[in-house]
């Protein structure tokens, strides 16, 4: 990263290598934290959207059941309705 003279001693080169490795490790750690938080946030948002969509579908299904004729309720029991809405 930084300019290192070619005639540096072994200890200077070793210290420079350590500094470069430490800088790379810190950068990788920061990138990993950003990636983890972005992934967690996107999963949370997608789960929230899926829950809202499921609630909307169940509400529409319930409304469609309430609009049926009374004869439909004679043929189909309440347990069938419950099993259909939970699927």
MOPAC internal coordinates of N, CA, C and O (Angstrom, degrees):
PM7 1SCF
backbone

  N    0.0000 0     0.00 0     0.00 0    0    0    0
  C    1.4350 1     0.00 0     0.00 0    1    0    0
  C    1.5192 1   111.66 1     0.00 0    2    1    0
  O    1.2310 1   121.35 1   128.64 1    3    2    1
  N    1.3003 1   115.03 1   -51.36 1    3    2    1
  C    1.4505 1   119.68 1  -178.13 1    5    3    2
  C    1.5231 1   109.39 1   -99.90 1    6    5    3
  O    1.2310 1   121.86 1   -17.59 1    7    6    5
  N    1.3102 1   114.05 1   162.41 1    7    6    5
  C    1.4606 1   119.45 1   179.03 1    9    7    6
  C    1.5235 1   109.37 1   -71.84 1   10    9    7
  O    1.2310 1   120.95 1   -54.82 1   11   10    9
  N    1.3323 1   115.79 1   125.18 1   11   10    9
  C    1.4593 1   121.85 1   177.81 1   13   11   10
  C    1.5365 1   107.45 1  -120.84 1   14   13   11
  O    1.2310 1   120.23 1   -54.14 1   15   14   13
  N    1.2881 1   117.17 1   125.86 1   15   14   13
  C    1.4670 1   118.27 1   178.75 1   17   15   14
  C    1.5224 1   110.65 1   -64.69 1   18   17   15
  O    1.2310 1   120.88 1   -33.69 1   19   18   17
  N    1.3058 1   115.91 1   146.31 1   19   18   17
  C    1.4637 1   121.28 1  -177.72 1   21   19   18
  C    1.5204 1   112.16 1   -68.82 1   22   21   19
  O    1.2310 1   119.84 1   156.66 1   23   22   21
  N    1.3057 1   117.90 1   -23.34 1   23   22   21
  C    1.4599 1   120.48 1  -177.61 1   25   23   22
  C    1.5299 1   112.15 1   -96.07 1   26   25   23
  O    1.2310 1   119.87 1  -151.15 1   27   26   25
  N    1.3390 1   117.85 1    28.85 1   27   26   25
  C    1.4615 1   121.69 1   179.42 1   29   27   26
  C    1.5248 1   109.47 1   -74.03 1   30   29   27
  O    1.2310 1   121.35 1   -24.30 1   31   30   29
  N    1.2906 1   115.03 1   155.70 1   31   30   29
  C    1.4613 1   119.66 1   179.56 1   33   31   30
  C    1.5297 1   109.86 1   -78.68 1   34   33   31
  O    1.2310 1   121.89 1    -9.56 1   35   34   33
  N    1.3143 1   113.98 1   170.44 1   35   34   33
  C    1.4679 1   120.32 1  -179.18 1   37   35   34
  C    1.5374 1   110.65 1   -60.65 1   38   37   35
  O    1.2310 1   120.23 1   137.07 1   39   38   37
  N    1.3036 1   117.17 1   -42.93 1   39   38   37
  C    1.4648 1   121.07 1  -179.81 1   41   39   38
  C    1.5289 1   111.60 1   -66.13 1   42   41   39
  O    1.2310 1   120.16 1   142.63 1   43   42   41
  N    1.3288 1   117.30 1   -37.37 1   43   42   41
  C    1.4678 1   120.18 1   178.00 1   45   43   42
  C    1.5222 1   110.73 1   -66.46 1   46   45   43
  O    1.2310 1   120.41 1   137.89 1   47   46   45
  N    1.3400 1   116.83 1   -42.11 1   47   46   45
  C    1.4654 1   120.13 1   178.40 1   49   47   46
  C    1.5294 1   110.66 1   -65.82 1   50   49   47
  O    1.2310 1   120.36 1   141.29 1   51   50   49
  N    1.3176 1   116.91 1   -38.71 1   51   50   49
  C    1.4616 1   121.62 1   178.78 1   53   51   50
  C    1.5278 1   110.27 1   -64.72 1   54   53   51
  O    1.2310 1   120.47 1   137.65 1   55   54   53
  N    1.3231 1   116.71 1   -42.35 1   55   54   53
  C    1.4663 1   120.73 1   178.07 1   57   55   54
  C    1.5285 1   110.72 1   -66.11 1   58   57   55
  O    1.2310 1   119.97 1   141.46 1   59   58   57
  N    1.3173 1   117.66 1   -38.54 1   59   58   57
  C    1.4621 1   121.18 1   178.64 1   61   59   58
  C    1.5263 1   110.64 1   -66.07 1   62   61   59
  O    1.2310 1   120.79 1   139.34 1   63   62   61
  N    1.3332 1   116.09 1   -40.66 1   63   62   61
  C    1.4624 1   120.07 1   177.69 1   65   63   62
  C    1.5275 1   110.51 1   -63.58 1   66   65   63
  O    1.2310 1   120.30 1   139.09 1   67   66   65
  N    1.3230 1   117.03 1   -40.91 1   67   66   65
  C    1.4608 1   121.63 1   178.31 1   69   67   66
  C    1.5292 1   110.58 1   -63.28 1   70   69   67
  O    1.2310 1   120.00 1   137.09 1   71   70   69
  N    1.3230 1   117.60 1   -42.91 1   71   70   69
  C    1.4657 1   121.41 1   178.88 1   73   71   70
  C    1.5242 1   111.03 1   -63.11 1   74   73   71
  O    1.2310 1   120.73 1   137.05 1   75   74   73
  N    1.3353 1   116.22 1   -42.95 1   75   74   73
  C    1.4624 1   119.91 1   179.04 1   77   75   74
  C    1.5195 1   111.32 1   -65.40 1   78   77   75
  O    1.2310 1   120.34 1   138.14 1   79   78   77
  N    1.3274 1   116.95 1   -41.86 1   79   78   77
  C    1.4608 1   120.46 1   179.06 1   81   79   78
  C    1.5221 1   111.01 1   -65.05 1   82   81   79
  O    1.2310 1   120.41 1   140.53 1   83   82   81
  N    1.3209 1   116.83 1   -39.47 1   83   82   81
  C    1.4628 1   121.13 1   178.11 1   85   83   82
  C    1.5297 1   110.85 1   -65.33 1   86   85   83
  O    1.2310 1   120.35 1   138.50 1   87   86   85
  N    1.3216 1   116.94 1   -41.50 1   87   86   85
  C    1.4677 1   120.39 1   178.26 1   89   87   86
  C    1.5290 1   110.71 1   -64.14 1   90   89   87
  O    1.2310 1   120.23 1   139.33 1   91   90   89
  N    1.3305 1   117.17 1   -40.67 1   91   90   89
  C    1.4666 1   120.85 1   178.07 1   93   91   90
  C    1.5266 1   110.76 1   -64.94 1   94   93   91
  O    1.2310 1   120.38 1   137.55 1   95   94   93
  N    1.3372 1   116.89 1   -42.45 1   95   94   93
  C    1.4669 1   120.68 1  -179.93 1   97   95   94
  C    1.5237 1   111.10 1   -63.93 1   98   97   95
  O    1.2310 1   120.04 1   138.87 1   99   98   97
  N    1.3067 1   117.52 1   -41.13 1   99   98   97
  C    1.4610 1   120.43 1   178.64 1  101   99   98
  C    1.5256 1   111.22 1   -65.53 1  102  101   99
  O    1.2310 1   120.66 1   139.17 1  103  102  101
  N    1.3174 1   116.34 1   -40.83 1  103  102  101
  C    1.4635 1   119.85 1   177.33 1  105  103  102
  C    1.5161 1   111.61 1   -64.11 1  106  105  103
  O    1.2310 1   120.36 1   138.08 1  107  106  105
  N    1.3321 1   116.91 1   -41.92 1  107  106  105
  C    1.4627 1   120.46 1   178.75 1  109  107  106
  C    1.5262 1   110.75 1   -65.47 1  110  109  107
  O    1.2310 1   120.13 1   142.45 1  111  110  109
  N    1.3311 1   117.35 1   -37.55 1  111  110  109
  C    1.4614 1   121.16 1   178.46 1  113  111  110
  C    1.5224 1   111.10 1   -65.02 1  114  113  111
  O    1.2310 1   120.65 1   135.24 1  115  114  113
  N    1.3145 1   116.37 1   -44.76 1  115  114  113
  C    1.4647 1   120.27 1   178.68 1  117  115  114
  C    1.5279 1   110.16 1   -62.57 1  118  117  115
  O    1.2310 1   120.12 1   136.58 1  119  118  117
  N    1.3215 1   117.38 1   -43.42 1  119  118  117
  C    1.4653 1   121.15 1   178.41 1  121  119  118
  C    1.5247 1   110.99 1   -62.95 1  122  121  119
  O    1.2310 1   119.75 1   139.42 1  123  122  121
  N    1.3224 1   118.08 1   -40.58 1  123  122  121
  C    1.4635 1   121.42 1   179.23 1  125  123  122
  C    1.5226 1   111.26 1   -65.34 1  126  125  123
  O    1.2310 1   119.96 1   140.30 1  127  126  125
  N    1.3246 1   117.69 1   -39.70 1  127  126  125
  C    1.4664 1   120.88 1   178.30 1  129  127  126
  C    1.5259 1   110.55 1   -65.55 1  130  129  127
  O    1.2310 1   120.41 1   137.51 1  131  130  129
  N    1.3171 1   116.81 1   -42.49 1  131  130  129
  C    1.4661 1   120.51 1   177.96 1  133  131  130
  C    1.5242 1   110.24 1   -63.76 1  134  133  131
  O    1.2310 1   120.16 1   136.73 1  135  134  133
  N    1.3162 1   117.29 1   -43.27 1  135  134  133
  C    1.4614 1   121.07 1  -179.47 1  137  135  134
  C    1.5333 1   110.31 1   -65.21 1  138  137  135
  O    1.2310 1   119.76 1   138.14 1  139  138  137
  N    1.3170 1   118.07 1   -41.86 1  139  138  137
  C    1.4654 1   121.44 1   179.40 1  141  139  138
  C    1.5195 1   111.48 1   -64.10 1  142  141  139
  O    1.2310 1   120.28 1   135.63 1  143  142  141
  N    1.3175 1   117.06 1   -44.37 1  143  142  141
  C    1.4643 1   119.45 1  -179.83 1  145  143  142
  C    1.5249 1   111.36 1   -67.77 1  146  145  143
  O    1.2310 1   119.73 1   143.53 1  147  146  145
  N    1.3106 1   118.12 1   -36.47 1  147  146  145
  C    1.4602 1   120.97 1   177.02 1  149  147  146
  C    1.5213 1   110.95 1   -65.93 1  150  149  147
  O    1.2310 1   120.17 1   136.49 1  151  150  149
  N    1.3226 1   117.28 1   -43.51 1  151  150  149
  C    1.4633 1   121.04 1   178.98 1  153  151  150
  C    1.5240 1   110.86 1   -64.52 1  154  153  151
  O    1.2310 1   120.12 1   136.52 1  155  154  153
  N    1.3208 1   117.38 1   -43.48 1  155  154  153
  C    1.4635 1   120.27 1   179.73 1  157  155  154
  C    1.5244 1   110.92 1   -64.55 1  158  157  155
  O    1.2310 1   120.47 1   139.04 1  159  158  157
  N    1.3104 1   116.71 1   -40.96 1  159  158  157
  C    1.4619 1   120.18 1   177.90 1  161  159  158
  C    1.5113 1   112.95 1   -64.42 1  162  161  159
  O    1.2310 1   120.28 1   138.25 1  163  162  161
  N    1.3229 1   117.08 1   -41.75 1  163  162  161
  C    1.4606 1   119.53 1  -179.86 1  165  163  162
  C    1.5249 1   111.32 1   -68.76 1  166  165  163
  O    1.2310 1   119.95 1   143.13 1  167  166  165
  N    1.3323 1   117.71 1   -36.87 1  167  166  165
  C    1.4700 1   120.26 1   176.98 1  169  167  166
  C    1.5260 1   110.31 1   -65.58 1  170  169  167
  O    1.2310 1   120.13 1   138.84 1  171  170  169
  N    1.3192 1   117.36 1   -41.16 1  171  170  169
  C    1.4643 1   120.77 1   177.69 1  173  171  170
  C    1.5242 1   110.76 1   -61.19 1  174  173  171
  O    1.2310 1   120.25 1   134.75 1  175  174  173
  N    1.3208 1   117.12 1   -45.25 1  175  174  173
  C    1.4656 1   120.80 1  -178.99 1  177  175  174
  C    1.5216 1   110.88 1   -65.54 1  178  177  175
  O    1.2310 1   119.97 1   138.01 1  179  178  177
  N    1.3384 1   117.65 1   -41.99 1  179  178  177
  C    1.4647 1   120.06 1   179.08 1  181  179  178
  C    1.5262 1   111.36 1   -65.65 1  182  181  179
  O    1.2310 1   119.56 1   141.38 1  183  182  181
  N    1.3264 1   118.45 1   -38.62 1  183  182  181
  C    1.4687 1   120.51 1   176.02 1  185  183  182
  C    1.5173 1   111.47 1   -64.21 1  186  185  183
  O    1.2310 1   120.43 1   138.87 1  187  186  185
  N    1.3114 1   116.79 1   -41.13 1  187  186  185
  C    1.4604 1   120.58 1   178.18 1  189  187  186
  C    1.5272 1   111.06 1   -62.43 1  190  189  187
  O    1.2310 1   120.53 1   136.15 1  191  190  189
  N    1.3207 1   116.59 1   -43.85 1  191  190  189
  C    1.4645 1   120.18 1   178.41 1  193  191  190
  C    1.5249 1   111.73 1   -65.03 1  194  193  191
  O    1.2310 1   120.22 1   141.58 1  195  194  193
  N    1.3335 1   117.18 1   -38.42 1  195  194  193
  C    1.4688 1   120.65 1   178.72 1  197  195  194
  C    1.5250 1   110.51 1   -65.37 1  198  197  195
  O    1.2310 1   120.03 1   139.72 1  199  198  197
  N    1.3279 1   117.54 1   -40.28 1  199  198  197
  C    1.4657 1   120.31 1   177.79 1  201  199  198
  C    1.5248 1   111.64 1   -63.83 1  202  201  199
  O    1.2310 1   120.55 1   138.64 1  203  202  201
  N    1.3153 1   116.55 1   -41.36 1  203  202  201
  C    1.4641 1   119.96 1   178.43 1  205  203  202
  C    1.5258 1   111.25 1   -65.19 1  206  205  203
  O    1.2310 1   120.62 1   139.15 1  207  206  205
  N    1.3229 1   116.42 1   -40.85 1  207  206  205
  C    1.4565 1   120.16 1   179.77 1  209  207  206
  C    1.5285 1   110.70 1   -66.72 1  210  209  207
  O    1.2310 1   120.00 1   139.82 1  211  210  209
  N    1.3182 1   117.61 1   -40.18 1  211  210  209
  C    1.4615 1   121.14 1   177.96 1  213  211  210
  C    1.5189 1   110.57 1   -63.81 1  214  213  211
  O    1.2310 1   120.28 1   137.65 1  215  214  213
  N    1.3157 1   117.07 1   -42.35 1  215  214  213
  C    1.4680 1   120.16 1   178.10 1  217  215  214
  C    1.5237 1   110.77 1   -63.19 1  218  217  215
  O    1.2310 1   120.54 1   139.98 1  219  218  217
  N    1.3202 1   116.58 1   -40.02 1  219  218  217
  C    1.4643 1   120.06 1   179.18 1  221  219  218
  C    1.5281 1   111.01 1   -64.95 1  222  221  219
  O    1.2310 1   119.97 1   138.66 1  223  222  221
  N    1.3261 1   117.66 1   -41.34 1  223  222  221
  C    1.4661 1   121.39 1   179.02 1  225  223  222
  C    1.5215 1   110.39 1   -65.05 1  226  225  223
  O    1.2310 1   120.24 1   136.27 1  227  226  225
  N    1.3387 1   117.15 1   -43.73 1  227  226  225
  C    1.4667 1   120.18 1   179.21 1  229  227  226
  C    1.5213 1   111.53 1   -64.24 1  230  229  227
  O    1.2310 1   120.29 1   141.63 1  231  230  229
  N    1.3260 1   117.04 1   -38.37 1  231  230  229
  C    1.4638 1   120.26 1   178.60 1  233  231  230
  C    1.5282 1   110.55 1   -65.23 1  234  233  231
  O    1.2310 1   119.97 1   137.50 1  235  234  233
  N    1.3126 1   117.67 1   -42.50 1  235  234  233
  C    1.4689 1   120.48 1   178.42 1  237  235  234
  C    1.5207 1   111.38 1   -66.01 1  238  237  235
  O    1.2310 1   120.70 1   141.79 1  239  238  237
  N    1.3342 1   116.27 1   -38.21 1  239  238  237
  C    1.4586 1   119.87 1   178.04 1  241  239  238
  C    1.5241 1   109.93 1   -64.79 1  242  241  239
  O    1.2310 1   119.84 1   137.07 1  243  242  241
  N    1.3207 1   117.91 1   -42.93 1  243  242  241
  C    1.4586 1   121.98 1   178.64 1  245  243  242
  C    1.5201 1   110.68 1   -61.97 1  246  245  243
  O    1.2310 1   120.32 1   136.70 1  247  246  245
  N    1.3205 1   117.00 1   -43.30 1  247  246  245
  C    1.4710 1   120.28 1   177.96 1  249  247  246
  C    1.5270 1   111.40 1   -62.78 1  250  249  247
  O    1.2310 1   120.77 1   140.85 1  251  250  249
  N    1.3339 1   116.13 1   -39.15 1  251  250  249
  C    1.4704 1   118.11 1   179.59 1  253  251  250
  C    1.5288 1   110.94 1   -67.88 1  254  253  251
  O    1.2310 1   119.58 1   146.57 1  255  254  253
  N    1.3212 1   118.41 1   -33.43 1  255  254  253
  C    1.4646 1   121.32 1   176.83 1  257  255  254
  C    1.5346 1   110.08 1   -67.42 1  258  257  255
  O    1.2310 1   120.33 1   140.26 1  259  258  257
  N    1.3281 1   116.97 1   -39.74 1  259  258  257
  C    1.4595 1   119.71 1  -179.87 1  261  259  258
  C    1.5229 1   112.86 1   -68.13 1  262  261  259
  O    1.2310 1   119.65 1   158.08 1  263  262  261
  N    1.3054 1   118.27 1   -21.92 1  263  262  261
  C    1.4639 1   122.01 1   179.87 1  265  263  262
  C    1.5302 1   112.88 1   -85.33 1  266  265  263
  O    1.2310 1   120.16 1   174.45 1  267  266  265
  N    1.3201 1   117.29 1    -5.55 1  267  266  265
  C    1.4686 1   120.42 1  -178.30 1  269  267  266
  C    1.5330 1   110.44 1   -71.22 1  270  269  267
  O    1.2310 1   121.58 1   -19.02 1  271  270  269
  N    1.3319 1   114.58 1   160.98 1  271  270  269
  C    1.4661 1   120.69 1   176.22 1  273  271  270
  C    1.5189 1   109.68 1   -69.68 1  274  273  271
  O    1.2310 1   120.90 1   -19.43 1  275  274  273
  N    1.3173 1   115.88 1   160.57 1  275  274  273
  C    1.4561 1   120.86 1  -179.71 1  277  275  274
  C    1.5246 1   111.68 1   -65.11 1  278  277  275
  O    1.2310 1   119.87 1   151.88 1  279  278  277
  N    1.3118 1   117.86 1   -28.12 1  279  278  277
  C    1.4669 1   120.71 1  -179.76 1  281  279  278
  C    1.5243 1   111.00 1   -64.95 1  282  281  279
  O    1.2310 1   120.49 1   150.06 1  283  282  281
  N    1.2817 1   116.66 1   -29.94 1  283  282  281
  C    1.4766 1   119.51 1   179.31 1  285  283  282
  C    1.5213 1   110.20 1   -63.44 1  286  285  283
  O    1.2310 1   120.16 1   142.85 1  287  286  285
  N    1.3199 1   117.31 1   -37.15 1  287  286  285
  C    1.4619 1   121.36 1  -179.35 1  289  287  286
  C    1.5252 1   111.55 1   -71.26 1  290  289  287
  O    1.2310 1   120.42 1   154.74 1  291  290  289
  N    1.3479 1   116.80 1   -25.26 1  291  290  289
  C    1.4637 1   119.66 1   176.38 1  293  291  290
  C    1.5190 1   111.01 1   -71.20 1  294  293  291
  O    1.2310 1   120.40 1   144.19 1  295  294  293
  N    1.3359 1   116.84 1   -35.81 1  295  294  293
  C    1.4682 1   121.62 1  -178.20 1  297  295  294
  C    1.5258 1   111.05 1   -81.04 1  298  297  295
  O    1.2310 1   120.04 1   139.16 1  299  298  297
  N    1.3058 1   117.54 1   -40.84 1  299  298  297
  C    1.4661 1   122.61 1  -176.74 1  301  299  298
  C    1.5229 1   110.19 1  -104.01 1  302  301  299
  O    1.2310 1   121.14 1   -48.03 1  303  302  301
  N    1.3117 1   115.43 1   131.97 1  303  302  301
  C    1.4621 1   120.41 1  -178.46 1  305  303  302
  C    1.5152 1   112.13 1   -86.51 1  306  305  303
  O    1.2310 1   121.49 1    -8.08 1  307  306  305
  N    1.3142 1   114.75 1   171.92 1  307  306  305
  C    1.4641 1   119.72 1  -179.46 1  309  307  306
  C    1.5215 1   111.84 1   -70.38 1  310  309  307
  O    1.2310 1   120.22 1   152.26 1  311  310  309
  N    1.3348 1   117.19 1   -27.74 1  311  310  309
  C    1.4664 1   119.18 1   178.26 1  313  311  310
  C    1.5251 1   111.27 1   -68.11 1  314  313  311
  O    1.2310 1   120.35 1   146.25 1  315  314  313
  N    1.3270 1   116.93 1   -33.75 1  315  314  313
  C    1.4666 1   119.49 1   177.72 1  317  315  314
  C    1.5289 1   109.96 1   -67.95 1  318  317  315
  O    1.2310 1   120.18 1   140.74 1  319  318  317
  N    1.3230 1   117.27 1   -39.26 1  319  318  317
  C    1.4557 1   120.88 1   177.26 1  321  319  318
  C    1.5250 1   110.73 1   -62.92 1  322  321  319
  O    1.2310 1   120.75 1   136.05 1  323  322  321
  N    1.3236 1   116.17 1   -43.95 1  323  322  321
  C    1.4643 1   120.86 1  -179.56 1  325  323  322
  C    1.5241 1   111.05 1   -63.27 1  326  325  323
  O    1.2310 1   120.04 1   137.60 1  327  326  325
  N    1.2992 1   117.52 1   -42.40 1  327  326  325
  C    1.4724 1   119.79 1   179.80 1  329  327  326
  C    1.5293 1   111.41 1   -68.37 1  330  329  327
  O    1.2310 1   120.31 1   147.20 1  331  330  329
  N    1.3306 1   117.01 1   -32.80 1  331  330  329
  C    1.4620 1   119.41 1   179.47 1  333  331  330
  C    1.5251 1   111.55 1   -72.41 1  334  333  331
  O    1.2310 1   119.99 1   142.48 1  335  334  333
  N    1.3011 1   117.62 1   -37.52 1  335  334  333
  C    1.4666 1   119.17 1  -176.40 1  337  335  334
  C    1.5185 1   111.82 1   -76.31 1  338  337  335
  O    1.2310 1   119.69 1   156.41 1  339  338  337
  N    1.3262 1   118.19 1   -23.59 1  339  338  337
  C    1.4534 1   120.49 1   179.29 1  341  339  338
  C    1.5186 1   113.26 1   -87.34 1  342  341  339
  O    1.2310 1   119.83 1   169.69 1  343  342  341
  N    1.3044 1   117.93 1   -10.31 1  343  342  341
  C    1.4753 1   120.34 1   179.44 1  345  343  342
  C    1.4900 1   111.67 1   -79.13 1  346  345  343
  O    1.2310 1   120.10 1   180.00 1  347  346  345

